[in-house]
Amino acid sequence: VAKDLGLQLLSLTDRGFRIVSEGRTQHFALHGKTGHLVTAERIDREQLCRLVEKCVLRCELIVEGEM
């Protein structure tokens, strides 16, 4: 994520970086040492999308401050 945004990894935490998912469960997190977007917990497709053929999880990446 840091690389894609053209930022240093440390500046993400300084800028108030957040990942916001739909609903109450946070499915994704930012790995502190690598800056990679990772799953925060095991994702059960059958539980989330049991009646839907195409399962999509959306999230927003928010970085405070000027880019």
Secondary structure, DSSP 8 states (H G I E B T S, - for coil): -HHHHT--HHHHHHTT-EEEESSS---EEE-TTT--EEESS---HHHHSTT-SS----EEEE--S--
